[in-house]
């Protein structure tokens, strides 16, 4: 092999390595998306399990309407806010800027201002 052939071969190897680095970067991005989706599904799954565990038994026939009204009132006040606070505590954004994505660098000022703003009152 002469010097020119060696140089061409090295350039070819360098190009293939560059392609592999790009491919690894793309795979890494896909893995991040899959991990976020997995985390969201785990949270949703846990939430559904909690709801199944907390499902109340049917009240006696006389009290059905009163029980329905009480349940409706409880759900209207604060349930959404509580769910958002729980999502934030589990590491997800609840602000309109990055809603639903994982928080990677500590607290988010937008999310915290929403939580401390008393929006649910």
Secondary structure as UniProt FT lines:
FT   HELIX           3..54
FT   HELIX           61..63
FT   HELIX           64..76
FT   TURN            77..78
FT   HELIX           79..89
FT   TURN            90..91
FT   TURN            96..100
FT   HELIX           109..116
FT   TURN            117..120
//
